[in-house]
Amino acid sequence: MRKKAAIFHGLGGSSKSFWIPWLKTQLEKHKFDVWTPSLIDCSDFDELDKWVEEVKNQTSCRNFDLMIGHSAGGPLILRLLSQSGFTAKHTVSVAGYIKPLHGTPPNDTTYPAGFCVDTIRANSRMLTFVHSDNDPWDCGHEQGEFMRKTLGGTLVVMSGEGHFGSESMKQPYVDFPLLLQHCLLEQDHESGNIDCTPPNIG
């Protein structure tokens, strides 16, 4: 039985951004069907629900083995897990964030509106947060540590890796072997077949 994965890009990105095409190919070699949508333009944290609605409209699948998000793709997944009936055996957020980038500081213990900690925990069995110690924006390891403390899971902090892909910083980041390793960590197969219509793979 093939497993279901989804990879979500960040703001201003697409299914072709940075390491997404490489990771899609690698996961397909490991018997995943991988959905990598290119989402509409979304300007900031406050418009994440536009992406939530687009994802809901593009696929009837609600149960994934693996969901991966880069930058704003990370909070998008957490919003999906929190309020839209989506589940994932393993969620991986890369340079993601949960505190608005220009507002509430990452170490503020108040969880942002629109996210439900208990629901996220219930809807994803494994959570992994990958961050760099020199992210040029507010997506550094402080955001990852806040998410780890609040949601549980694993925080991976890499040295000198920036945003793991950035046009403005001229960081192409076309492959990501360490991310692949974390994506392929042993997952729970007790539930057997996933009861959903497969997403559009393309």
Secondary structure as the mmCIF struct_conf table of DSSP 4:
data_model
#
loop_
_struct_conf.conf_type_id
_struct_conf.id
_struct_conf.beg_label_comp_id
_struct_conf.beg_label_asym_id
_struct_conf.beg_label_seq_id
_struct_conf.end_label_comp_id
_struct_conf.end_label_asym_id
_struct_conf.end_label_seq_id
STRN STRN1 LYS A 3 PHE A 8
TURN_TY1_P TURN_TY1_P1 LEU A 11 GLY A 12
TURN_TY1_P TURN_TY1_P2 SER A 15 LYS A 16
BEND BEND1 SER A 17 SER A 17
TURN_TY1_P TURN_TY1_P3 PHE A 18 TRP A 19
HELX_RH_AL_P HELX_RH_AL_P1 ILE A 20 LYS A 29
TURN_TY1_P TURN_TY1_P4 HIS A 30 LYS A 31
STRN STRN2 PHE A 32 TRP A 35
HELX_LH_PP_P HELX_LH_PP_P1 LEU A 39 ASP A 41
BEND BEND2 ASP A 44 ASP A 44
HELX_RH_3T_P HELX_RH_3T_P1 PHE A 45 GLU A 47
HELX_RH_AL_P HELX_RH_AL_P2 LEU A 48 GLN A 58
STRN STRN3 ASN A 63 HIS A 70
TURN_TY1_P TURN_TY1_P5 SER A 71 ALA A 72
HELX_RH_AL_P HELX_RH_AL_P3 GLY A 73 GLN A 83
BEND BEND3 SER A 84 GLY A 85
STRN STRN4 THR A 87 VAL A 94
BEND BEND4 ALA A 95 ALA A 95
BEND BEND5 ILE A 98 LYS A 99
TURN_TY1_P TURN_TY1_P6 LEU A 101 HIS A 102
BEND BEND6 GLY A 103 THR A 104
TURN_TY1_P TURN_TY1_P7 PRO A 106 ASN A 107
BEND BEND7 THR A 110 THR A 110
HELX_LH_PP_P HELX_LH_PP_P2 TYR A 111 PRO A 112
TURN_TY1_P TURN_TY1_P8 ALA A 113 GLY A 114
HELX_RH_AL_P HELX_RH_AL_P4 VAL A 117 ASN A 123
STRN STRN5 SER A 124 SER A 132
TURN_TY1_P TURN_TY1_P9 ASP A 133 ASN A 134
BEND BEND8 PRO A 136 ASP A 138
BEND BEND9 GLY A 140 GLY A 140
HELX_RH_AL_P HELX_RH_AL_P5 HIS A 141 LEU A 151
BEND BEND10 GLY A 153 GLY A 153
STRN STRN6 THR A 154 MET A 158
BEND BEND11 SER A 159 GLY A 160
TURN_TY1_P TURN_TY1_P10 GLY A 162 HIS A 163
BEND BEND12 PHE A 164 GLY A 165
STRN STRN7 SER A 166 SER A 166
TURN_TY1_P TURN_TY1_P11 GLU A 167 LYS A 170
STRN STRN8 GLN A 171 GLN A 171
HELX_RH_AL_P HELX_RH_AL_P6 PRO A 177 CYS A 183
TURN_TY1_P TURN_TY1_P12 LEU A 184 LEU A 184
BEND BEND13 LEU A 185 LEU A 185
TURN_TY1_P TURN_TY1_P13 GLU A 190 SER A 191
BEND BEND14 ASN A 193 ASN A 193
BEND BEND15 CYS A 196 CYS A 196
HELX_LH_PP_P HELX_LH_PP_P3 THR A 197 ILE A 201
#
